Amino acid sequence: MERAEDGGCAGRARDREATRRRILASARELFTSEGYAKVSSRRIAAHAGVNVALINRYFGAKRGLLAEVIAEEAAFPGIVEGDREGLPRRLAEHVVHRTLAGGTPLARALEHSAGDPDLKSVHEERLKNAVIGPLAEVIGGPEARARASLVASVILGVGLVRRIEGAASLNELEPDRLVDHLAAVIGACLAEGAPG
């Protein structure tokens, strides 16, 4: 019997987008339940009911699949959209309500694979291209990239504190007060010129 590209029978509809979504959903589910390092491309393909060659065709490799799964879950692009004055507060709310809350199930699972070279390179690319770059473009002005990097440092630093010590002291503050404090810090990082 002739096989279709998704591993099914030739009579079955060949819907590339549906196949891509199925692979992404399987990867997300497996990365979340087992972590990145423990899941092979073959395992993802079997879970999605496709030939492993489709992962390479659609995503280049498991690393490309990881990059797309992480990009789908990212909230940052929506945060930088909107008025410039409200940006510090939107960023602070993101940190308080997502980062300090432990992140998404996928983000928590990927913490266990933090030393993996693929994960490191995907996070590095996302930091540059999906966080610092868009933020610098939105804030504009002199030293925009440096100011955007300061904001990223604050956001990543809060996440690091949460992972290392649980952020118990940060969680002592009411969420609204914590948002106010972080918005002030982020606002200072975004401001043009040196503090005076």
N, C-alpha and C positions, 0 to 999 in steps of 0.2 A: 504494500500500500504506500502511495506517495505521501511524504510528510510535508506539512506546511512549515514556514520559517519559524513559527512559534512552538514547534514540536508536536502540534496536533495534526489531524488528518487534513489533506488538501481541500476537502469539501468545507472545512471550517473557515469562517470569514477571517481574512488576514487584515487585522486592524493594527497597524504599527503603533499607533498612539495608545491603544488599549494594552498592547503587549509591554510597551515602555512603562506605563503606569503600574502594571502588574509587577514588573521587575522592581520598580522603585518601592512599591508597597511592601514587597517581600524583603528587600534590603532594609528598609526602615524597621520593619518588625523584627528581623533577625539581629540587626545592629543594636536595637533597643533591648532585646531580651538577652543577648549574649555578648555584646561588645563587638567592636570592629575586628580586632585581631583574631578572634575565634571563629569568624565566619568566612568561608571560602566562596569564591565565585561559583563553583560547582553547587555548593549548598544553596546559594541564592537562586540559581537557575532551577534547581530541583524544586525548591519551595514555590517558585513562580510558575512551574510547569513549562519551562522553555529550555531550549538548547543553550549551553553555556556560551557558545559563540555569539549569541545575541547581546550578551553583556558587553563584549568587546566591540560589537558593531555599533550599539547605541551609546555606550559610555566610555569606550576606550579601554577600560579595565575596571577592576574593583575600586580603585582610587577615584576614577571619574564618577562612578556610581555614588561613592561617599560624598563627593563634592556636591552632587546634585541633590542628594537627600538633605544635606546640611543647608543648602541654599533654599530649598523648599520651605524649611522650617524657620528661616531667618525672619526676624521682625524688624531688623534695623532699617532697611530701606524705607519702610513706612513711617518710621520715627522722624527721620530727617525732613520729610515732606511737611509742608505747613509753614506757618509764620515763623520768622527768625526769632522773634521775642519769646515765643513759647518753647523753643528748642531745648533750653536747659531743663525745663520742667518735664518735657516729654522723655528726655534721656534719663532723668532721675527716676521718673515713674517706672521706666523699663528696668532699671537696675533694682529698684525695690521690689517690684511685683514679679519680675521674672528671675533675675540673677539671685537675689537673696532668698527667694522662695525655693531655690534649688534647681531652677531651670526646667526644661522639658524632660520627659523620661529619656529621650534620645540623648540629650546633652549629658545627663547623669550617667548613662551607660557608656558614653564615649570617654568620660573621665578615666575609666579603667584602662583605656587604650592610649592614654595621653602620650606615652613614649613612642608610639608607632610613627615611623617616618612619614607614611602617607597622611596620617591625621595631622601631624605637625605641618606638613607642606600645605594641606588644604586650609588649615586654620590661618597660616601665614598669608596665603593668597586672599582669603576672605577678609582678613584684617586690613590688608592694603587696599583691595579693590571694592569691598562691599561696606567697609566702615570708614576708614580714614579718608579714602578718595572722595566718596560722596559727601562726607561731612565737610571736608575742606572746600569742596565746590559750593556747598550751601552757605558756609560762613564767609567765604571770600576774604578779600583784603590781604594786607601784609602778613606773612608767616602763617597763612591759613593751614598749611599741612602740619606745621609744628603745633599749632593750637589744637587741631583735630587729633594729633597724636597724644597730646596731654589729656584730652577727654577720653580717648581710648585707654590710656594708662589708668585713669581713675576707674573706668568701668571694669577693666580686667583686674585691677587691684582689689576691688570689692569682691569679685568672683573668687580670687585667690584666697582672700581672708575667709570667705565662706567655706571653701574647700579645706583649708588648713585647720581653722579653729571653730568652724561652725557659725561664725558671725554672731555669737550670742550677745556680745556687747552692742552690736549694731541693732539687733532685734529688740533690745531693751527700749528703744525709742518707738513711739507710735509711728506707724507707717507715714502719716502725713507730715510729721515733724522730720522724719528721715528724708522724705522727698524734698522738703524745704531746704534742709542742710545740703544735700547733694546737689540740688539745683543751684544753690549759691556757689558751691565749689566748681561745678561745671560751667556756670556763667563766668566765673573768674578765668577759667581756662580758655573760654571762647573769646574773651575780651581782647581787643586790639591793644598793642603796646604793653609795656612792663607795668606791673603793679606799682603804684606810687604811694 
